[in-house]
Amino acid sequence: MADKKKLTLKERIHQAQGSQELEKKKAIHSWVHAVSYEREEFQRLWVQSDNATWGHNFGRMVGMQQIHYNHSHDEVERSLQESMRLATVFPEYVGGDVRSVGATGLHALSEGCVEMASDGGSGRGWFMTPGTMSTAVEGPNGQRGFVCLWEYYGCDFVYHDDQWLYIHEHVCPVFGTGLDDQNWGHDLYAKSDDDPAHNMRRPAPCEVTDKEVFSDRYDVHQVVQHLLWECPEPYETLDDAHSYSPGRNEV
């Protein structure tokens, strides 16, 4: 938190309520993202700004039009396919909400760290996913898959129209691999022995405006990365020196 000696009681209450709201927004985001409720996520949780960004290790989507389209353009078709596969195993599912099948999985969140700007206009959140994540329906019997996953998240929020909303979400993946059929550490070393140039870099699966490589997945040759996943420090206002998405901080 910012230095409380500089804040009035009203400002302190605003900061405390904002901190709780940021944690709530992140938890809601984790769930709606998992069940493919993209419309609910991007229309209700995000500030509708041309500088809103959603980033991954392959770059950043910029502006709500690009973010929403990249996440949602195949939402119905994808969900229908998954629900039909699920119904072959669980016939009683027929008639259910097709989007609730989800084409991704629910991320467990821990180690949350929230810092509010002393001007009361923004807040920053740092979270991580350590452990497992379920994935879309897989396998000949329609069973869901599970992966061993480790990711960091840097989130910027703004206080806009009397509510706290996302403006930036940045994901820094470290590794993700099948839970039952792979040993990610051993397998990467084996692949490196076969091909010293092997790396885990993922190409952009969609259109991105900012195409820089912000982070790499774990590689046996790399040093420890310190890029965008550090816990936020006390700060005065949202600017490029205190943001998980430098250069994109005008609401």
URUR-V55248 format. One record per pair of residues at least 12 apart in sequence whose C-alpha atoms are under 10 Angstrom apart, sorted by the first residue. I is the first residue (numbers start at 1). J is the second residue. Records with the same first field share a line. If there is no record, write none. Layout:
# URUR-V55248
I = J / J
This chain:
# URUR-V55248
1 = 15 / 16 / 19 / 114 / 115 / 116 / 117 / 118 / 123 / 232 / 233 / 234 / 235
2 = 15 / 115 / 116 / 117 / 118 / 119 / 120 / 233 / 234 / 235 / 236
3 = 117 / 118 / 234 / 235 / 236
4 = 118
6 = 118
7 = 118 / 119 / 120
11 = 118 / 119 / 120
12 = 118 / 120
14 = 116 / 120 / 121
15 = 115 / 116 / 117 / 118 / 119 / 120 / 121 / 122 / 123
16 = 116
17 = 164
18 = 114 / 115 / 116 / 120 / 121 / 122 / 123 / 157 / 158 / 159 / 163 / 164
19 = 113 / 114 / 115 / 116 / 122 / 123 / 124 / 125 / 164
20 = 114
21 = 123 / 157 / 163 / 164 / 165
22 = 114 / 115 / 116 / 122 / 123 / 124 / 125 / 155 / 156 / 157 / 158 / 164 / 165 / 166
23 = 112 / 113 / 114 / 125 / 126 / 127
25 = 41 / 44 / 45 / 46 / 157 / 164 / 165 / 166
26 = 45 / 109 / 112 / 125 / 126 / 127 / 153 / 155 / 166 / 169
27 = 107 / 108 / 109
28 = 40 / 41 / 45
29 = 41 / 42 / 45 / 46 / 106 / 107 / 166
30 = 105 / 106 / 107 / 108 / 109
31 = 105 / 106 / 107 / 108
32 = 100 / 102 / 106
33 = 71 / 102 / 103 / 104 / 105 / 106 / 107
34 = 99 / 100 / 101 / 102 / 103 / 104 / 105 / 106 / 107 / 133 / 134 / 135 / 136
35 = 79 / 98 / 99 / 100 / 101 / 102 / 103 / 104 / 105 / 106 / 136
36 = 71 / 72 / 75 / 76 / 78 / 79 / 98 / 99 / 100 / 101 / 102 / 103 / 104 / 105
37 = 71 / 72 / 75 / 99 / 100 / 102
38 = 67 / 68 / 69 / 71 / 72 / 73 / 75 / 99
39 = 68 / 71 / 72 / 75
41 = 68 / 166
42 = 64 / 65 / 67 / 68 / 71 / 72 / 166
43 = 64 / 68
44 = 165 / 166
45 = 157 / 163 / 164 / 165 / 166 / 167
46 = 64 / 157 / 158 / 160 / 164 / 165 / 166 / 167 / 168 / 169
47 = 63 / 64 / 157 / 158 / 159 / 160 / 161 / 163 / 164 / 165 / 166 / 167 / 168 / 251
48 = 63 / 64 / 65 / 165 / 166 / 167 / 251
49 = 62 / 63 / 64 / 65 / 166 / 167 / 248 / 249 / 250 / 251
50 = 62 / 63 / 64 / 65 / 66 / 167 / 248 / 249 / 250 / 251
51 = 63 / 64 / 167 / 168 / 245 / 247 / 248 / 249 / 250 / 251
52 = 64 / 65 / 66 / 67 / 156 / 157 / 166 / 167 / 168 / 169 / 245 / 248 / 249 / 250 / 251
53 = 66 / 67 / 155 / 156 / 166 / 167 / 168 / 169 / 170 / 208 / 209 / 210 / 244 / 245 / 248 / 249
54 = 66 / 67 / 68 / 155 / 166 / 167 / 168 / 169 / 170 / 171 / 208 / 245
55 = 67 / 153 / 154 / 168 / 169 / 170 / 171 / 172 / 208 / 210 / 211 / 214 / 244 / 245
56 = 153 / 169 / 170 / 171 / 172 / 173 / 202 / 204 / 208 / 211 / 212 / 213 / 214 / 215 / 216
57 = 170 / 171 / 172 / 173 / 174 / 201 / 202 / 203 / 204 / 211 / 212 / 213 / 214 / 215 / 216 / 217
58 = 171 / 172 / 201 / 202 / 203 / 204 / 205 / 206 / 208 / 210 / 211 / 212 / 213 / 214 / 215 / 216
59 = 170 / 171 / 203 / 204 / 206 / 207 / 208 / 209 / 210 / 211 / 212 / 213 / 214 / 215
60 = 168 / 169 / 170 / 171 / 204 / 207 / 208 / 209 / 210 / 211 / 212 / 213 / 214 / 245
61 = 168 / 169 / 170 / 206 / 207 / 208 / 209 / 210 / 211
62 = 168 / 207 / 208 / 209 / 210 / 248
63 = 167 / 209 / 248
64 = 167
66 = 206 / 207 / 208 / 209
67 = 206 / 207 / 208
69 = 206 / 207
70 = 205 / 206 / 207 / 208
71 = 206
75 = 98 / 99 / 102 / 103
76 = 98 / 99
77 = 98 / 99
78 = 98 / 99 / 101 / 102 / 103
79 = 97 / 98 / 99 / 100 / 101 / 102 / 103 / 136
80 = 97 / 98 / 99 / 101 / 102
81 = 98 / 101 / 103 / 137
82 = 98 / 99 / 100 / 101 / 102 / 103 / 136 / 137 / 138 / 142
83 = 95 / 96 / 97 / 98 / 99 / 100 / 101 / 102 / 103 / 136 / 137
84 = 98 / 101 / 142
85 = 137 / 138 / 139 / 140 / 141 / 142 / 143
86 = 98 / 101 / 136 / 137 / 138 / 141 / 142 / 143 / 144
87 = 142
88 = 141 / 142
89 = 140 / 141 / 142 / 143
90 = 142
101 = 135 / 136 / 137
102 = 134 / 135 / 136 / 137
103 = 134 / 135 / 136 / 137
104 = 133 / 134 / 135 / 136 / 137 / 145
105 = 132 / 133 / 134 / 135 / 136 / 144 / 145 / 146 / 147
106 = 129 / 132 / 133 / 134 / 135
107 = 128 / 129 / 130 / 131 / 132 / 133 / 134 / 135 / 149 / 150 / 151
108 = 127 / 128 / 129 / 130 / 131 / 132 / 133 / 134 / 149 / 150
109 = 127 / 128 / 129 / 130 / 131 / 151 / 152 / 153
110 = 126 / 127 / 128 / 129 / 130 / 152
111 = 126 / 127 / 128 / 129 / 130 / 152 / 231
112 = 125 / 126 / 127 / 128 / 129 / 153 / 231
113 = 125 / 126 / 127 / 128 / 154 / 230 / 231 / 232 / 233
114 = 126 / 127 / 155 / 156 / 231 / 232 / 233 / 234
115 = 156 / 231 / 232 / 233 / 234 / 235
116 = 156 / 157 / 158 / 232 / 233 / 234 / 235 / 236 / 237 / 238
117 = 158 / 233 / 234 / 235 / 236 / 237 / 238 / 242
118 = 234 / 235 / 236 / 237 / 238
119 = 235 / 236 / 237 / 238
120 = 158 / 159 / 236 / 237 / 238
121 = 157 / 158 / 159 / 160 / 164 / 236 / 237 / 238
122 = 156 / 157 / 158 / 159 / 160 / 164 / 165 / 166 / 167 / 235 / 236 / 237 / 238 / 239
123 = 155 / 156 / 157 / 158 / 159 / 164 / 165 / 166 / 232 / 234 / 235 / 237 / 238 / 242 / 243
124 = 154 / 155 / 156 / 157 / 158 / 166 / 168 / 231 / 232 / 233 / 234 / 235 / 238 / 242 / 243 / 244
125 = 153 / 154 / 155 / 156 / 157 / 169 / 231 / 232 / 244
126 = 152 / 153 / 154 / 155 / 156 / 170 / 228 / 229 / 230 / 231 / 232 / 244
127 = 151 / 152 / 153 / 154 / 155 / 171 / 229 / 230 / 231
128 = 150 / 151 / 152 / 153 / 154 / 171 / 172 / 173 / 229
129 = 148 / 149 / 150 / 151 / 152 / 153 / 173
130 = 148 / 149 / 150 / 151 / 152
131 = 147 / 148 / 149 / 150 / 151 / 176 / 179
132 = 146 / 147 / 148 / 149 / 150 / 176 / 177 / 178 / 179
133 = 145 / 146 / 147 / 148 / 149 / 150 / 176 / 177 / 178 / 179
134 = 146 / 147 / 148 / 149 / 179
135 = 147 / 178
145 = 178 / 179 / 180
146 = 176 / 177 / 178 / 179 / 180
147 = 175 / 176 / 177 / 178 / 179 / 180 / 181 / 182
148 = 175 / 176 / 177 / 178 / 179 / 180 / 182 / 183 / 184
149 = 173 / 174 / 175 / 176 / 177 / 178 / 179
150 = 172 / 173 / 174 / 175 / 176 / 177 / 217 / 218
151 = 171 / 172 / 173 / 174 / 175 / 176 / 217 / 229
152 = 170 / 171 / 172 / 173 / 174 / 228 / 229 / 230
153 = 169 / 170 / 171 / 172 / 173 / 228 / 229 / 230 / 231 / 244
154 = 168 / 169 / 170 / 171 / 172 / 228 / 229 / 230 / 231 / 232 / 243 / 244 / 245
155 = 167 / 168 / 169 / 170 / 171 / 229 / 232 / 243 / 244 / 245
156 = 168 / 169 / 170 / 232 / 238 / 242 / 243 / 244 / 245 / 249
157 = 169 / 238 / 243
158 = 238 / 249 / 251
160 = 251
167 = 244 / 245 / 248 / 249 / 250 / 251
168 = 243 / 244 / 245 / 246 / 248 / 249
169 = 244 / 245
170 = 214 / 228 / 229 / 244 / 245
171 = 214 / 215 / 228 / 229 / 244
172 = 214 / 215 / 216 / 217 / 227 / 228 / 229
173 = 215 / 216 / 217 / 218 / 229
174 = 200 / 215 / 216 / 217 / 218 / 219 / 225
175 = 200 / 216 / 217 / 218 / 219
176 = 217 / 218
184 = 218
185 = 218 / 219 / 220
186 = 220
188 = 200 / 218 / 219 / 220
189 = 219 / 220 / 221
190 = 220
191 = 220
192 = 219 / 220 / 221
196 = 220 / 221
197 = 221
198 = 219 / 220 / 221
199 = 216 / 217 / 218 / 219 / 220 / 221 / 222
200 = 216 / 217 / 218 / 219 / 220
201 = 213 / 215 / 216 / 217 / 218 / 219
202 = 216 / 217
214 = 227 / 228
215 = 227 / 228 / 229
227 = 244
228 = 243 / 244 / 245
229 = 244
230 = 244
232 = 244
238 = 250
